[in-house]
């Protein structure tokens, strides 16, 4: 499918989602849906580096919070429309992503992962000590009650996040099918062999950290307007980091579909669990699902589906002769 | 623009203050070495990136707290008693890790996610069971302070420091003088050669990982003696522990001790002269710098 066609289909789906949320007539769905969509963006962004290149980023929360705090800083100076803030958040987090990649990507994967954890704490320390954006006490953002054509403000935020999710998914799919994506895949499979074959691995990895960081920053920028009161401990919360890793791994990391499935399933599950049980218990569920999935279903839900289709090739697909993983093939 | 509320800010540079900061840095550094010893074993020697180690340390703190509160036992003694439990936990975790990731050659991405999940589960479980209040232990040496000239030595830091040094010495003896210890060092160098000597490398790694987690029990007790503990305190230690491990040269215990004291001193001086809210950034700054400039560490092989 061509990418512009894909984008149009995505936009139609997004339009249907928005119309459905409006028809339900309860603003709660916008509040809950916003969080789910935010996770769609975060997990898609994580997957561009983690799933495509195989580099684990534990610092998602830092990039996300950086976007949010960039928005707060700009808001204090001079309030701008949220789409502009989203761009600013993306630029700031993208630059930090590039810098972090430059410092650490020449190292083995595990060191990179640890360095991202360290980066999260360094950035949190900086924000805690930065009085202009509220320091450790946090910052209040008074959001307008309503906005002209949409009614309540949360609908506006929801719409922005919806468009961001569409943008992130389209970008991920585009990368996946381009030269860039194949380059990423060679890094994931065997970095040394890729380097030896002339793949510019460092440059590709820097592109991946920059795109991934920028998308996370964009997802974070509307956050201050959503929660109204931004604190370092909540913006840098470990649950963002865990969710943005758990969702792609549970969905499946090799394509754009995985993070989407993971985020929608796990995000909705958490929204339901928060309302019906408690927010601490739902985090425990995420932890157990993450550990369970990486042990039992290493390729996530996508992998399970593939395996199911492969076991019943005649019934479902009917093209066993082209299936390279079928018994009897040379593989 | 930046906070100016730290103690000592604007104060005239004082020699006494500096000496005090260095001394407390050395004391706290020995404790950091005990915290890092487990990671030096698992990450440095076995190449298992156990980022959940600090979470197990907090678990150790809470177990020491429960035993201390219910039975009135000394926290260090309590932690030594539960060491075998931690050893079994560690051996079990390694067995799962080996069967699910190492054997299939998937340890990089999914193994990391596995340990991250364990970290998260441990922390959230502690929050659910104990809440987010700070907990502390009772012991005779918590409270009094020795004064040696201008230097103050609080016993609550001195006692964990001494026991930490004993722990590091014991581990070093174990690694260099016993058969199992030498086998652990050998497994890091050449697994196949070990197999040819009729030693099961998986068994050796399981033992080593068990020992690594067992040290978390002791380090947990030290932590809750030095400061009150709540479940998310462990996160501060993730970067610090790996910073020390990398700086010390991955798996060298003497290197770990030197690096730990170095970071302890720098942190303590920073927090004396610039305010404690800046201290966490120090070790992470160190880590990023080490990774960028000299990934082999101080005493790297």
Interface residues (C-beta under 8 A of the other chain):
Chain A: X50 X54 X56 X58 X103 X104 X107 X109 X110 X111 X113 X114 X115 X117 X118 X119 X121 X122 X124 X125 X126 X128 X129 X130 X131 X132 X135 X136 X238 X242 X245 X246 X249 X253 X280 X281 X283 X284 X286 X287 X288 X290 X291 X294 X295 X298
Chain B: X1 X2 X3 X43 X49 X51 X96 X100 X101 X104 X106 X108 X109 X110 X112 X113 X114 X116 X117 X118 X120 X121 X123 X124 X125 X127 X128 X232 X235 X236 X238 X239 X242 X243 X246 X277 X278 X280 X281 X284 X285 X287 X288 X291 X292 X295
